[in-house]
């Protein structure tokens, strides 16, 4: 179960790291984007790792988790986004109607994913609209800071919103496997150590 919590938490960190990269630099890790977005459409998976298509799909998330929980190279902006996503998911938990809207929206977008692929711009536009029509209405809203040039670009804003939606999906998984703010505060070093082990396993699996 601890490993599942680390995997779910790495999913949150990955989505937030991608959001930060888009907002600051206008760029993103395509493999991380695809893995995180695909997790939105894996509602009933056999394991936490399967939600992200295997451990290799979470390399960026695990690296970011380690850097932010147990090193001198913490990125405060990413950590703030992570806490914002976890708080927003807790707000969502008590809203059954919004959860229904999200599930129905995801099921509707699945048809386009089947034809276009999960990272296609049209799919990200639909996901961004779903986020705007649901989660962005909860308070406090997640505020993303970065380069004004990129934050004024509608396409990058859509990418950011779709990745925030993926972050919420990972946060839902985190809570489902027993994650909580207290666990995160008390077990930072333990989670970082487990993430390092998972990263090593990723490398070995790739041969």
Secondary structure as UniProt FT lines:
FT   HELIX           2..25
FT   HELIX           30..39
FT   TURN            40..41
FT   HELIX           48..51
FT   TURN            52..53
FT   HELIX           55..58
FT   HELIX           59..69
FT   HELIX           76..93
FT   HELIX           96..116
FT   TURN            118..119
FT   HELIX           121..133
FT   HELIX           135..137
FT   HELIX           148..151
FT   HELIX           154..176
FT   TURN            177..178
FT   HELIX           181..186
FT   HELIX           188..205
//
